Amino acid sequence: METVRTVNGSTSCERHYYISDLVGQSAQTMLRYARSHWGIENKLHWSLDMTFREDTLRNRIGHSAENFSRIRRLA
């Protein structure tokens, strides 16, 4: 998938590659699958930020950020 984004007159282009076992699907179908996946991801991150205020946390020593992130996802 290729995304093109223009912000303040500056244009950027990104390519995303996906691995799938779906054969013979149209580009529109594949796009729908990819967008639904990212919709779920975005809802999870929003929920974690609203519940645990993840964006304001400052765990930076060693592996503490990753460890606490895993604990919050379990909760």
Rosetta blueprint (number, residue, H / E / L):
1 M L
2 E E
3 T E
4 V E
5 R E
6 T E
7 V E
8 N L
9 G L
10 S E
11 T E
12 S E
13 C E
14 E E
15 R E
16 H L
17 Y L
18 Y L
19 I L
20 S L
21 D L
22 L L
23 V L
24 G L
25 Q L
26 S L
27 A H
28 Q H
29 T H
30 M H
31 L H
32 R H
33 Y H
34 A H
35 R H
36 S H
37 H H
38 W H
39 G H
40 I H
41 E H
42 N H
43 K H
44 L H
45 H H
46 W H
47 S H
48 L H
49 D H
50 M H
51 T H
52 F H
53 R L
54 E H
55 D H
56 T H
57 L L
58 R L
59 N L
60 R L
61 I L
62 G L
63 H L
64 S H
65 A H
66 E H
67 N H
68 F H
69 S H
70 R H
71 I H
72 R H
73 R H
74 L H
75 A L
